């Protein structure tokens, strides 16, 4: 990353402990967010609140569609790997490349919505909202998807702007199809 590592305090240690628990290693993004661990925790609490009605598969496809549209390799690899565990590697790769192979009609609507929010939210029209509704989503769902994607976009923007490079461990976490689909953004880091 472009910043020096901060002095780690109790808040940073909580981030690192969570990474160890859920990922098995301390992620580079946690080392970056150690500058403001309370902000990271608040952001993740807000993201959790916004997405609580969605399954892990749905959250995975929203993040993968958002991150790949932005060109964020880090979240694309991490969440592409998570989506592959919830669906399969080909489906995750399809979301990352925009083909959306393996998705239901409702999931395709979610992925299209996430991409539209990232690309140009001012270009979204009533027809776009109606398309998501027609796929079976309520206005509350559309609002929640939009908040979740916008917050993920903010998280990715901070990480990308400050040079956070995808962890080398993502090579073993994400299947080869996902790794091959992520041909954008920062390259995966070398071993630690």
C-alpha positions in Angstrom: 0.0 0.0 0.0 1.0 3.6 -0.4 0.8 4.5 3.3 3.2 3.3 5.9 1.7 0.8 8.4 0.3 2.6 11.4 1.0 1.7 15.0 -1.4 -1.1 15.7 -3.7 -0.7 18.7 -6.6 -2.6 20.1 -9.0 -1.7 17.3 -6.5 -2.9 14.7 -6.0 -6.1 16.6 -9.7 -6.8 16.4 -9.6 -6.4 12.6 -6.6 -8.8 12.5 -8.3 -11.3 14.8 -11.4 -11.3 12.6 -9.3 -11.9 9.5 -7.5 -14.9 11.2 -10.9 -16.3 12.3 -12.6 -16.0 8.9 -9.9 -16.0 6.3 -6.9 -17.7 8.0 -4.5 -14.7 7.5 -4.4 -10.9 8.1 -5.6 -9.2 4.9 -3.7 -6.2 3.4 -7.0 -4.2 3.5 -7.1 -4.7 7.3 -3.5 -3.4 7.6 -4.6 -0.4 5.6 -7.8 0.2 7.6 -5.7 -0.1 10.8 -5.3 3.6 10.3 -9.0 4.0 11.3 -10.2 0.6 12.6 -13.3 2.2 14.2 -14.3 3.5 10.7 -13.8 0.0 9.3 -15.9 -1.6 12.0 -18.7 1.1 11.6 -18.6 0.7 7.8 -18.9 -3.1 8.0 -21.7 -2.9 10.6 -23.6 -0.6 8.2 -22.9 -2.9 5.2 -24.2 -5.8 7.4 -27.3 -3.9 8.3 -28.0 -3.0 4.7 -27.6 -6.5 3.4 -29.1 -8.6 6.2 -32.1 -9.7 4.1 -29.8 -11.1 1.3 -28.2 -14.6 1.3 -24.5 -14.9 1.1 -24.8 -15.9 -2.5 -26.8 -12.7 -3.2 -24.2 -10.6 -1.3 -21.4 -12.3 -3.2 -22.9 -11.5 -6.6 -23.6 -7.9 -5.6 -20.0 -7.4 -4.5 -18.5 -9.3 -7.4 -20.6 -7.3 -9.9 -19.8 -4.0 -8.1 -16.0 -4.7 -7.7 -15.5 -6.0 -11.2 -17.3 -3.0 -12.7 -15.1 -0.7 -10.7 -12.0 -2.6 -11.8 -11.2 -3.6 -8.2 -9.2 -6.8 -8.3 -8.9 -7.2 -4.6 -12.6 -7.4 -3.8 -13.3 -9.2 -7.1 -10.9 -12.0 -6.1 -12.0 -12.2 -2.5 -15.7 -12.1 -3.2 -15.4 -14.1 -6.4 -13.9 -16.8 -4.2 -16.8 -16.5 -1.7 -19.4 -16.6 -4.5 -17.7 -19.7 -6.0 -18.2 -21.4 -2.7 -21.9 -20.5 -2.6 -22.5 -21.2 -6.3 -19.6 -22.6 -8.4 -16.5 -21.3 -10.0 -18.0 -20.8 -13.5 -20.9 -18.8 -12.1 -18.6 -16.6 -10.1 -16.3 -16.1 -13.1 -19.5 -15.2 -15.2 -20.5 -12.5 -12.7 -16.9 -11.1 -12.8 -16.8 -11.0 -16.6 -20.4 -9.7 -16.9 -21.8 -12.8 -18.7 -23.8 -13.8 -15.7 -23.8 -17.4 -16.7 -25.4 -19.7 -14.1 -27.6 -16.9 -12.5 -31.3 -17.0 -12.1 -33.4 -14.2 -13.7 -33.6 -12.4 -10.3 -29.9 -12.7 -9.7 -29.2 -11.3 -13.2 -31.4 -8.3 -12.2 -29.3 -7.9 -9.0 -26.0 -8.0 -10.9 -27.3 -5.5 -13.6 -28.5 -3.2 -10.8 -25.1 -3.3 -9.0 -23.3 -2.5 -12.2 -25.6 0.4 -13.0 -25.1 1.9 -9.6 -21.3 1.7 -10.0 -21.1 2.9 -13.7 -23.4 5.9 -13.6 -26.1 6.3 -10.9 -27.4 9.4 -12.6 -28.2 7.5 -15.7 -30.5 5.1 -13.8 -34.2 5.6 -14.8 -37.6 4.5 -13.5 -37.5 1.7 -16.1 -34.3 0.3 -14.5 -36.0 0.3 -11.1 -39.1 -1.3 -12.7 -36.9 -4.0 -14.1 -35.6 -4.9 -10.7 -39.1 -4.9 -9.3 -40.3 -7.2 -12.1 -37.6 -9.7 -11.0 -39.4 -10.0 -7.7 -37.7 -7.4 -5.5 -39.6 -4.9 -3.3 -38.7 -1.2 -3.1 -37.1 -2.0 0.3 -34.9 -4.6 -1.5 -33.9 -2.1 -4.2 -33.0 0.4 -1.5 -31.0 -2.1 0.5 -29.2 -3.3 -2.7 -28.3 0.3 -3.6 -27.0 1.1 -0.1 -25.0 -2.1 0.1 -23.4 -1.5 -3.3 -22.7 2.1 -2.6 -21.0 1.2 0.7 -19.0 -1.6 -1.0 -18.0 1.0 -3.6 -16.7 3.4 -0.9 -14.7 0.5 0.7 -13.2 -0.5 -2.6 -12.4 3.1 -3.5 -10.4 3.7 -0.3 -8.5 0.4 -0.8 -7.7 1.0 -4.5 -6.8 4.7 -4.0 -4.3 3.8 -1.3 -2.7 0.9 -3.2 -3.9 -2.1 -1.3 -2.7 -5.1 -3.3 -4.6 -8.4 -3.3 -3.2 -10.9 -0.8 -1.1 -13.7 -2.2 -3.3 -16.1 -0.2 -6.1 -15.3 -2.5 -4.4 -17.6 -5.1 -5.4 -20.6 -2.9 -8.7 -19.1 -1.7 -10.2 -18.3 -5.1 -10.5 -21.0 -7.8 -8.5 -20.7 -11.1 -11.6 -19.6 -13.0 -12.1 -16.6 -10.7 -8.4 -15.7 -10.9 -8.4 -15.9 -14.7 -11.5 -13.7 -14.8 -9.8 -10.9 -12.8 -7.6 -9.4 -15.5 -7.9 -5.9 -14.2 -6.8 -3.8 -11.2 -3.8 -4.4 -9.1 -2.0 -7.8 -9.5 -2.0 -10.3 -6.7 0.9 -9.6 -4.3 3.9 -11.8 -4.0 4.4 -14.2 -1.0 4.9 -12.7 2.4 
